[in-house]
Amino acid sequence: SAVISQKPSRDICQRGTSLTIQCQVDSQVTMMFWYRQQPGQSLTLIATANQGSEATYESGFVIDKFPISRPNLTFSTLTVSNMSPEDSSIYLCSGFGNTEAFFGQGTRLTVV
Amino acid sequence: AQTVTQSQPEMSVQEAETVTLSCTYDTSESDYYLFWYKQPPSRQMILVIRQEAYKQQNATENRFSVNFQKAAKSFSLKISDSQLGDAAMYFCAYSPPGAQKLVFGQGTRLTINP
């Protein structure tokens, strides 16, 4: 399956600041997905990123807090804006190949 | 809305033994995909096994096999000859065809005892 390079792998940020996470795929994918994994929890879908259109957000997630870019079929970014300690989580990007999802390595974000 | 339930937060097994992880799901769709993903401490999500709902035959990948009961909406994972490297969080996930996004269960933390 395809490979996603996700950066940064971890970061410690001050509250009130923003962090942008990048994902680069080694092949073209129609849709990319961003998930949040809070400490000790499962993965929750934040939004679906499509090229050329605004991302589709799941209930409880808004564009002002998690703006997403998808400039082409191999790249996407997620920004976590105006961070608070509650945003401390692992963030993962994902694409879908022929029959299964593949994931980036995850970004462990700690907000202090 | 589709939901996925893993009722075992933690499981442990002796090395070389067999363990079964449970998963149930709820959907009104007739065609969909089911997955088991493994997440070791490295955080990388690794596909363990995949099952297409239209296939009656249970999927098998080496030491990993599933028991797929479509009518009961059950999708359990059996790990045979458990190895220390199998220790990880295991997530059951559902995806309707074409949607590509996944709905995950709560996860089961598997410990392998040497």
Interface residues (C-beta under 8 A of the other chain):
Chain A: S1 T30 M31 F33 Q41 S42 L43 T44 L45 T48 I90 L92 S94 F96 T99 E100 A101 F102 F103 Q105 G106 R108
Chain B: Y33 F35 S42 R43 Q44 M45 L47 R50 E52 F91 A93 S95 Q100 K101 L102 V103 F104 G105 Q106 G107
